[in-house]
Amino acid sequence: MKMMPRYLFGLAMMAAFSPALITASYAQLHLEIAKAPESAPKIAIIPFSNDSAIYPIIEQDLNRSGRFSSASKNLPATASLNNVNAEAWKAAGVPYVVLGDVKQNADGSFAVQYQLYDIEKQKFLLNELLTVPASRIRSAAHMISDEIYQALTGIQGDFTGRIAYVLRNPATPEQRYTLQIADTDGEQPKTVLSSRDPILSPAWTPDAKKIAYVSFETKRPAIYIQDLSTGQREKLAGFRGLNGAPSFSPDGKSMLFTASMHDNPEIYQMNLETRQVKRMTNDSAIDTEARYAPDGKSFIFTSDRGGSAQIYRYNLEDGSTKRLTFRGAFNARGSLSADGKYIALVHRPAGSNYKVAIQEISTGITNILTPTSLDESPSFSPNGQMVVYATREGNRGLLAIMSTDGRFRMNLPSEQGEVREPAWAPK
């Protein structure tokens, strides 16, 4: 009997539920730097005046981008707002310096001024003043990191982003499965829902205001969508058989999903306004894991129609299908970058090792990204510079985030159980 890899057929896993508004944190993810870049431009984050919260977050963000290395320990020179001492920093080989000052306003908010100075050009690249509510200090720090990253790389930062994931904790039977959302550094986790039964395949709407998922609360899989601000949810797909792997179109008007309402698992498209469903694939093989292309003109999906799990592209204009992956015996769980040029996928090069790889669509060139061997569910960051995925290290099931150039990797384990099924929120 042919084995069904859970990467391809996860929605076939047989899995009471308590919907709620997003609640306080349930399980903290812990950041562990697994691989630091060997060489990267130095950047000094000078401790902000009157602050112990903002500048450490900025320093951590820029370090974990893989693009910079911190020069903030054993500082070779002093600096303060509008007074950088450029020659000393140049002699120390530090090309960029970040400075700041924090003052509390009468209404309890904070005035945060920060500057980014280019030592070589001897000028400020950023010099901004923000008014920040006390409850948004961490968010402000991530936003400053985004601005610094974009100023130095020309690429939009993703530090203000969020990641959805499923926590599995056998020690709490009534909340064995929990759908959570956290910052990209694992901080500020929030519980969206808890269940005794499996939760699979979280998928964000394009505006990141809602999230869909597969729930087994009725002992068979159904797709629900939930508003993150109100907690209100509704069932989108509860057809006979399987219902899984939701994906929203870029305009948010339709959803792709896998269903077996006609016995064989196929890709279907639902008009979210009328709830009308259209069958997209019709093959004796199993078709699943559809993901819209960023331009909305096609989608990729996984199928074993060629004898093994591979990724195909379906053209919505003419209904044609083209195979995209050829290297390796197994390729599945494809995730497209925001520019539509790359696929992050689960790739088995040989034996039983499942790794995350990146394939350039135009050339078919595939590069294995991860050093671990049981990787699944890759998801690109919005700027395409990082990939989050689930993996195992020893007896731990954890999330990992790795730069697409392979220079940097961090782990995000939880002490309360295993984490899996990550999905990076769109901007």
C-alpha positions as CSV (number, residue, x, y, z in Angstrom):
1,M,0.0,0.0,0.0
2,K,1.3,3.4,-1.0
3,M,2.1,5.6,2.0
4,M,0.5,9.1,2.1
5,P,3.0,11.7,3.2
6,R,1.4,14.1,5.6
7,Y,2.9,17.0,3.7
8,L,0.6,16.3,0.8
9,F,-2.4,14.7,2.6
10,G,-2.4,16.5,5.9
11,L,-6.1,17.3,5.6
12,A,-6.8,13.6,5.6
13,M,-5.6,13.2,9.2
14,M,-8.6,12.4,11.4
15,A,-8.8,15.0,14.0
16,A,-15.2,20.3,20.9
17,F,-14.1,23.6,20.0
18,S,-14.4,26.9,21.8
19,P,-14.4,30.0,19.5
20,A,-13.5,33.3,21.1
21,L,-12.1,36.7,20.5
22,I,-8.3,36.8,20.3
23,T,-7.3,36.3,23.9
24,A,-4.2,36.9,25.9
25,S,-1.0,34.9,25.3
26,Y,-1.3,31.2,25.7
27,A,2.2,29.9,25.0
28,Q,5.4,31.9,24.5
29,L,7.7,31.1,21.7
30,H,11.4,31.4,22.5
31,L,13.8,32.9,20.1
32,E,17.0,30.9,19.6
33,I,19.7,32.0,17.1
34,A,20.6,28.7,15.3
35,K,22.9,30.2,12.6
36,A,24.3,33.8,12.5
37,P,25.7,35.3,9.3
38,E,29.5,34.9,9.2
39,S,30.0,38.4,7.7
40,A,27.6,41.3,7.4
41,P,27.9,45.1,7.6
42,K,28.2,46.3,11.2
43,I,25.5,48.5,12.7
44,A,25.7,50.1,16.1
45,I,22.4,50.6,18.0
46,I,23.3,53.1,20.7
47,P,21.1,52.8,23.8
48,F,18.3,55.3,23.5
49,S,18.2,58.0,26.1
50,N,15.5,57.3,28.8
51,D,14.8,53.8,27.3
52,S,15.4,50.2,28.0
53,A,12.7,48.6,25.8
54,I,12.9,50.0,22.2
55,Y,16.6,49.9,21.2
56,P,17.1,46.2,22.3
57,I,14.2,45.2,20.0
58,I,15.7,47.1,17.1
59,E,19.1,45.5,17.7
60,Q,17.6,42.1,17.8
61,D,15.5,42.7,14.6
62,L,18.4,43.9,12.5
63,N,20.6,41.0,13.8
64,R,18.1,38.4,12.9
65,S,17.6,39.8,9.4
66,G,20.9,38.2,8.4
67,R,21.9,41.5,6.7
68,F,23.6,43.2,9.6
69,S,25.8,42.3,12.6
70,S,25.6,44.2,15.8
71,A,28.5,46.4,16.9
72,S,26.7,47.6,20.0
73,K,28.8,45.7,22.5
74,N,32.0,47.2,23.8
75,L,31.1,50.3,21.8
76,P,34.3,51.8,20.2
77,A,33.0,55.3,20.4
78,T,30.2,57.4,21.9
79,A,27.3,59.0,20.1
80,S,24.1,60.9,20.9
81,L,21.4,62.6,18.9
82,N,22.9,64.9,16.3
83,N,26.4,64.1,17.6
84,V,27.8,61.0,16.0
85,N,31.6,61.4,16.1
86,A,31.9,59.9,12.6
87,E,35.7,59.6,12.4
88,A,35.8,57.4,15.5
89,W,33.2,55.0,14.1
90,K,34.9,55.0,10.7
91,A,38.2,54.0,12.4
92,A,36.3,51.2,14.1
93,G,34.9,49.9,10.8
94,V,31.3,50.6,11.7
95,P,29.4,52.0,8.7
96,Y,26.0,52.7,10.3
97,V,24.9,54.1,13.6
98,V,21.4,54.3,15.1
99,L,20.7,56.8,17.9
100,G,17.5,57.7,19.8
101,D,15.8,59.4,22.6
102,V,12.5,58.6,24.4
103,K,10.4,61.1,26.4
104,Q,7.0,60.5,28.0
105,N,4.2,62.9,27.2
106,A,1.7,64.3,29.6
107,D,-1.0,62.0,28.2
108,G,1.1,58.9,28.9
109,S,2.2,58.4,25.3
110,F,5.9,58.5,24.3
111,A,7.8,60.8,22.0
112,V,10.4,58.6,20.2
113,Q,13.0,60.3,18.1
114,Y,15.5,58.1,16.2
115,Q,18.3,58.7,13.7
116,L,20.2,56.5,11.2
117,Y,23.6,57.9,10.3
118,D,25.7,56.7,7.4
119,I,29.4,57.1,8.4
120,E,30.8,56.9,4.9
121,K,28.4,59.5,3.5
122,Q,28.5,61.5,6.7
123,K,24.8,62.2,6.7
124,F,21.5,61.2,8.4
125,L,19.5,58.7,6.3
126,L,16.6,58.8,8.8
127,N,15.7,61.4,11.4
128,E,12.1,60.9,12.6
129,L,9.9,61.7,15.6
130,L,7.1,59.3,16.5
131,T,4.3,59.6,19.1
132,V,3.7,56.2,20.4
133,P,0.9,54.9,22.9
134,A,2.4,53.0,25.8
135,S,0.6,49.8,24.6
136,R,2.4,50.0,21.2
137,I,6.0,50.3,22.3
138,R,7.0,46.9,20.8
139,S,5.2,47.6,17.6
140,A,7.0,51.0,17.3
141,A,10.3,49.3,17.8
142,H,9.5,46.9,15.0
143,M,8.4,49.7,12.8
144,I,11.6,51.6,13.3
145,S,13.5,48.4,12.4
146,D,11.4,48.2,9.2
147,E,12.4,51.8,8.3
148,I,16.1,51.2,8.9
149,Y,16.1,48.0,7.0
150,Q,14.4,49.6,3.9
151,A,16.7,52.7,4.1
152,L,19.8,50.5,4.0
153,T,18.7,47.7,1.6
154,G,15.9,49.2,-0.5
155,I,13.7,46.3,0.5
156,Q,10.6,46.7,2.7
157,G,11.1,45.3,6.2
158,D,9.0,42.6,7.7
159,F,9.6,43.0,11.4
160,T,6.1,44.4,12.0
161,G,4.6,41.2,10.5
162,R,2.7,38.4,12.2
163,I,2.8,34.6,12.0
164,A,-0.1,32.3,12.5
165,Y,0.7,28.8,13.7
166,V,-0.9,25.8,15.4
167,L,0.3,24.7,18.9
168,R,-0.3,21.1,19.8
169,N,-0.2,20.4,23.6
170,P,-1.2,16.9,24.7
171,A,-1.0,18.1,28.4
172,T,-4.1,20.1,28.0
173,P,-6.8,17.8,26.5
174,E,-9.5,20.5,26.3
175,Q,-7.1,22.8,24.4
176,R,-4.9,20.2,22.8
177,Y,-4.9,22.3,19.6
178,T,-4.5,26.1,19.6
179,L,-4.4,28.5,16.7
180,Q,-2.2,31.4,17.7
181,I,-0.7,34.5,16.2
182,A,2.6,36.1,17.3
183,D,5.0,38.7,16.2
184,T,7.8,37.5,13.9
185,D,10.2,37.3,16.9
186,G,7.7,35.0,18.7
187,E,6.7,37.7,21.2
188,Q,3.1,38.8,22.1
189,P,1.4,35.5,21.2
190,K,-2.4,35.6,21.1
191,T,-4.8,32.7,21.0
192,V,-7.4,32.8,18.2
193,L,-9.1,29.5,19.1
194,S,-8.7,26.3,21.1
195,S,-10.0,22.8,20.3
196,R,-9.8,19.2,21.5
197,D,-9.6,18.3,17.8
198,P,-7.0,19.1,15.1
199,I,-6.7,22.5,13.5
200,L,-4.9,22.6,10.2
201,S,-3.9,24.9,7.3
202,P,-4.3,28.5,8.6
203,A,-4.6,31.0,5.7
204,W,-4.7,34.8,5.9
205,T,-7.1,36.9,3.9
206,P,-5.2,39.5,1.8
207,D,-6.0,42.3,4.2
208,A,-4.8,40.2,7.2
209,K,-8.0,41.0,9.1
210,K,-9.4,37.4,8.9
211,I,-7.9,34.0,9.0
212,A,-9.3,30.7,7.6
213,Y,-8.5,27.2,9.0
214,V,-9.6,23.6,8.9
215,S,-11.3,22.3,12.0
216,F,-12.3,18.8,12.9
217,E,-14.7,19.9,15.7
218,T,-17.6,17.9,14.1
219,K,-15.2,14.9,13.6
220,R,-14.9,15.7,9.9
221,P,-12.9,18.5,8.3
222,A,-14.6,21.8,7.5
223,I,-13.2,25.2,6.6
224,Y,-14.0,28.2,8.8
225,I,-13.1,31.8,8.5
226,Q,-12.7,34.0,11.6
227,D,-12.6,37.8,12.0
228,L,-9.6,38.6,14.2
229,S,-11.0,41.7,15.7
230,T,-14.5,40.4,16.7
231,G,-14.0,36.7,16.9
232,Q,-17.0,36.1,14.6
233,R,-16.6,33.1,12.4
234,E,-18.6,31.2,9.8
235,K,-18.3,27.9,8.0
236,L,-17.2,28.3,4.4
237,A,-16.9,24.6,3.3
238,G,-18.4,21.6,5.0
239,F,-19.1,19.3,2.0
240,R,-19.2,15.6,2.1
241,G,-15.7,14.1,2.5
242,L,-12.5,16.3,2.8
243,N,-12.5,20.0,3.0
244,G,-9.1,21.6,3.4
245,A,-6.1,23.7,2.3
246,P,-7.8,27.1,1.8
247,S,-6.2,29.9,-0.2
248,F,-7.6,33.4,-0.9
249,S,-7.3,35.3,-4.2
250,P,-5.3,38.5,-4.1
251,D,-8.5,40.6,-4.4
252,G,-10.1,38.5,-1.6
253,K,-13.2,37.6,-3.7
254,S,-12.6,33.9,-4.0
255,M,-11.1,31.0,-2.2
256,L,-9.4,27.8,-3.5
257,F,-9.7,24.7,-1.5
258,T,-9.4,20.9,-1.7
259,A,-12.6,18.8,-1.5
260,S,-13.6,15.2,-2.2
261,M,-17.3,15.9,-2.6
262,H,-17.1,13.9,-5.8
263,D,-15.0,11.1,-4.2
264,N,-11.5,12.1,-5.5
265,P,-9.7,15.0,-3.9
266,E,-9.7,17.9,-6.4
267,I,-9.2,21.7,-6.4
268,Y,-12.4,23.8,-6.2
269,Q,-12.9,27.6,-6.3
270,M,-15.6,29.4,-4.2
271,N,-17.0,32.8,-5.0
272,L,-17.0,34.3,-1.5
273,E,-19.9,36.7,-2.3
274,T,-22.3,34.1,-3.8
275,R,-20.8,30.9,-2.2
276,Q,-21.0,29.3,-5.7
277,V,-18.4,26.5,-6.1
278,K,-16.6,25.6,-9.3
279,R,-14.5,22.5,-9.8
280,M,-11.0,23.4,-11.2
281,T,-9.2,20.1,-11.6
282,N,-10.5,16.8,-12.7
283,D,-8.0,14.0,-12.6
284,S,-7.8,10.5,-11.1
285,A,-4.8,11.6,-9.0
286,I,-5.0,13.6,-5.8
287,D,-4.9,17.3,-6.3
288,T,-4.4,19.5,-3.2
289,E,-2.6,22.5,-1.6
290,A,-3.6,25.2,-4.2
291,R,-2.1,28.6,-3.8
292,Y,-3.1,31.7,-5.9
293,A,-0.3,33.5,-7.8
294,P,0.1,37.1,-6.7
295,D,-1.3,38.4,-10.0
296,G,-4.4,36.2,-9.5
297,K,-4.1,34.7,-13.1
298,S,-3.0,31.2,-12.0
299,F,-2.5,29.0,-9.0
300,I,0.0,26.3,-8.1
301,F,-1.1,23.0,-6.6
302,T,0.3,19.6,-5.6
303,S,-0.6,16.5,-7.4
304,D,0.6,12.9,-7.8
305,R,-0.8,12.6,-11.3
306,G,2.8,12.0,-12.6
307,G,3.4,9.1,-10.2
308,S,4.8,11.1,-7.3
309,A,3.9,14.3,-5.5
310,Q,5.0,17.3,-7.7
311,I,3.9,20.9,-8.1
312,Y,1.9,22.1,-11.1
313,R,0.5,25.5,-12.3
314,Y,-3.1,25.9,-13.4
315,N,-3.7,28.9,-15.8
316,L,-7.1,30.4,-14.9
317,E,-7.5,32.0,-18.3
318,D,-7.4,28.9,-20.4
319,G,-7.5,26.0,-17.9
320,S,-4.1,24.6,-19.0
321,T,-1.9,22.8,-16.5
322,K,1.9,22.8,-16.5
323,R,4.3,20.8,-14.2
324,L,6.8,23.0,-12.5
325,T,9.0,20.7,-10.4
326,F,11.1,17.9,-11.7
327,R,14.1,17.5,-9.4
328,G,13.6,15.0,-6.5
329,A,11.1,12.3,-5.8
330,F,8.8,14.5,-3.8
331,N,7.8,18.2,-4.0
332,A,4.8,19.6,-2.2
333,R,3.4,22.4,0.0
334,G,4.3,25.1,-2.4
335,S,4.2,28.7,-1.3
336,L,4.8,31.6,-3.7
337,S,6.9,34.7,-3.1
338,A,5.0,38.0,-3.3
339,D,6.7,38.8,-6.7
340,G,5.6,35.4,-8.0
341,K,9.2,34.5,-9.1
342,Y,9.9,31.8,-6.5
343,I,8.3,28.8,-4.8
344,A,9.2,27.6,-1.3
345,L,8.4,23.9,-1.1
346,V,8.9,20.7,0.8
347,H,11.5,18.8,-1.2
348,R,12.8,15.2,-0.8
349,P,16.1,14.9,-2.5
350,A,16.7,11.3,-1.4
351,G,15.6,8.7,1.2
352,S,13.2,10.0,3.8
353,N,14.6,13.5,4.3
354,Y,12.1,16.3,3.8
355,K,13.7,19.7,3.4
356,V,12.6,23.2,2.5
357,A,13.9,24.3,-0.9
358,I,13.5,27.4,-3.0
359,Q,12.8,27.0,-6.7
360,E,13.1,29.9,-9.3
361,I,10.1,29.4,-11.5
362,S,11.6,30.8,-14.7
363,T,14.7,28.6,-14.7
364,G,13.6,25.6,-12.6
365,I,16.8,26.0,-10.5
366,T,16.2,24.5,-7.0
367,N,18.3,25.2,-4.0
368,I,17.9,23.3,-0.8
369,L,17.6,25.8,2.0
370,T,17.3,23.9,5.3
371,P,19.9,21.7,7.2
372,T,17.2,19.7,9.0
373,S,15.5,16.6,7.7
374,L,11.8,16.7,8.7
375,D,10.7,20.1,7.4
376,E,7.2,21.1,6.4
377,S,4.8,24.0,5.6
378,P,7.1,26.8,4.3
379,S,5.7,30.3,4.0
380,F,7.5,33.3,2.6
381,S,7.7,36.6,4.4
382,P,6.0,39.4,2.5
383,N,9.3,40.8,1.2
384,G,10.5,37.4,0.1
385,Q,13.7,37.6,2.1
386,M,12.8,35.0,4.8
387,V,10.9,31.7,5.0
388,V,9.1,30.3,8.1
389,Y,8.6,26.6,8.3
390,A,7.9,23.8,10.8
391,T,10.6,21.3,11.6
392,R,11.8,18.8,14.2
393,E,15.1,19.0,16.2
394,G,15.5,16.0,18.5
395,N,12.2,15.5,20.3
396,R,11.1,19.1,19.6
397,G,8.5,20.3,17.1
398,L,9.3,23.9,16.4
399,L,9.1,26.8,14.0
400,A,12.2,28.1,12.2
401,I,12.8,31.2,10.2
402,M,15.6,31.2,7.7
403,S,16.9,33.8,5.2
404,T,16.4,32.8,1.6
405,D,20.2,33.1,1.1
406,G,20.8,30.6,3.9
407,R,22.9,32.9,5.9
408,F,20.7,33.2,9.0
409,R,18.4,30.9,10.9
410,M,16.5,31.2,14.1
411,N,14.3,28.7,16.0
412,L,11.0,29.5,17.7
413,P,10.2,26.5,20.0
414,S,7.5,26.5,22.6
415,E,7.8,25.0,26.1
416,Q,4.1,24.1,26.2
417,G,4.1,21.8,23.1
418,E,4.8,21.4,19.4
419,V,4.3,24.2,16.9
420,R,3.5,23.6,13.3
421,E,1.5,24.9,10.2
422,P,3.0,28.4,10.1
423,A,1.6,31.1,7.8
424,W,3.2,34.5,7.5
425,A,0.6,37.3,7.3
426,P,0.6,39.6,4.2
427,K,1.4,43.2,4.6
